[in-house]
Amino acid sequence: MIMKKTIIFLMIAIAATASSFAIAADTQRQAAVAERGKDVMPFSLKATTHIFTKTTDGGTQRVVAKNVADAVQTQLVRAHLQEIKQQFLKGDFSGPAHIHGKEMPGLDESRTAKPGSVAIGYQDVDGGAELAYRTSDQKMVAALHKWFDAQLSDHGADAMEGHQHHHGAMSQQ
């Protein structure tokens, strides 16, 4: 009985240690991503939130100022997302590759996608802007979802998963 309790205790200790290492690794990666992000994103990560909402035909990437009255951050976000849209439509994914690494999930599929296979729409939203990615290619939908997941992980507390309402409108709940 004592041996069984000792083994259980050791398993719990090992799991807790592994979890601590994973958290430390995530925190270190998020700090490195934030630092590299300064080279690409003109707005403050700490003053904004990235919201990623997966849909059946792609998803939306929304970036908003945490203080919607912050006109400077709002304009910086809008300018950046307009620029990103143009780069992505040309097949230029150098920004995310620089920030998140060339092996970022979903980037290879995006780089090699047939031009025009993903439609990208832009719109201003309160405190920022949103890019909507739409495709009928299910492999690209999966790639976009992997790309969203990687960004959620890499941006940590500065990102969140969005939710889709029943009628299809996006929300940041």
N, C-alpha and C positions, 0 to 999 in steps of 0.2 A: 504494500500500500504506500509506504514512504517513497519507494522507487518511482511509482506511478505519479505521485504528487510532485516529485523532483523533476521528472521528465516534463510534466505539464508546465511547471514553473519555468523551466529552461526554454520551452517552446514559446511561451508568452514573452519572456525576456528577449529572445532572438527576434520575434516579430516586432516588438516595440523598437528595438535597435534598428532593424531594417527600415521601419517606418520613419524613424528619425533621420536616417541617412537619405531617404527619398525626399523628405521635406527639405532638408538642407540642399540637396542637389537641385530641386525645383526652385528654391529661393535664389541659389547662385545663378541658375540659367535665366530666371526672370530679371535679375539685376543686369546680367550681360545683355539681354535683349533690350532692356530699357536704355542702356548706354548706347548700343548700336542704333537704336531707334532715333536718337538725337540727330544722327547723320541723314536720316530720310524724312522723318516727320517733323514739321516745323512747330507743331503745337506741343504743349506739355502733356505727357502721359498722366502725370499726377492730377492735372486739372481737367482731364477728360475721361470718358468711359467708352470703350469699344463694346458694341452689342452685336452678337452674331445670332441670327435666326435662320435655322435650317427650314427649307420648304421641300415639297416633293419635286420641284423643278429647279432647285438651286438654293438660294437663300439671300439674306440681306446682311449687309455690314453697315452698321450705323455708328457714327462717332459723334458724341455730344459733350459739350462742356458740362462739368458737374454743377457749375453755376451758370444757368442759361442766360443770365444777364451779362456774362463775360463776353463782350463783343469782340475782343481781340482773339480769344481762343476760338470763338465761333467762326470768324473769318479765316483763321489759319486752317481749321478743319475743312471748311468748304473748299478752299483753294487746293488743299492737298488731295481731297477725294476727287475733285475734278481732274487733277493731274494724273492721279492713279488710274482713273477710268481710261484716259487717253493712252497711257502707257500699256495697260492691260489689253486694250483693243488692238494695239500694235504687236502684242506678244512679248512685251517687255515686263518681266517679273523680277527685275534686278533689285527693286526696293525690298520686297519680302525676303528675297534670297539673302540680301545683305543683313537684314535685321534678324531673321530666324535661321539662316543657314541654307546652303544650296540643297540640302537633303530634306528640307521641310516637306512634310506630307502634303500631297496634292499638287505641288509645284511642277513636278515632271509632267504630269498629265496636262496641266495648263499650258506648259511650254510647247508641248507637242500636239495640242488640240488643233483641229482644222479651224482656220480663221473664220470667224462668224458663228462658230458653233455655240458660243455663249454670248447672249445679249447682256449688256451691262447698262442699266439705267441709273441716272443720278437724280437726286432731289434734295432740296434744302429741307431741313426739319428744325424744330425749335432747338436752338443751341448748337446746331451742327449740320450734318448732312448724312445721306444714306446712299449706298450703292446696292442695287438689286441685280443679282446674277440669275439669269434664266437660261435653261437649256432643255432640249428634249432627249439629249444623250445621257442615259443613266450612268455610264462610266464617269462622265464629267460631273454629274450630280454627286456621285460618291466621292470624287476628288475634291469638290468644293466643301463637302461635309468634313472630310479629313483635314482640309486646310483650315476650316473654321475651328475644329477641335484643337489643332496645333496652336492657333492664335489664342484661344481661350486659356490653354495651359501656359503659354509663354508670357502672356500679359497679366496673369494672376489676378490680383485685386483690381486692376485697371480695366478688366473685361468681364462681361457677363453674357450668359446665354439668354437670348430673347425667346419669346413665345408667340405663337401664331394664334390669333383669335379664330373662332369658328367660321366667320365670314371671310377670312383670308387677309384681313388687315394685320399689319405687324404691330407688336407692342413690346415694350421693354419691361414687362412685369417680372 
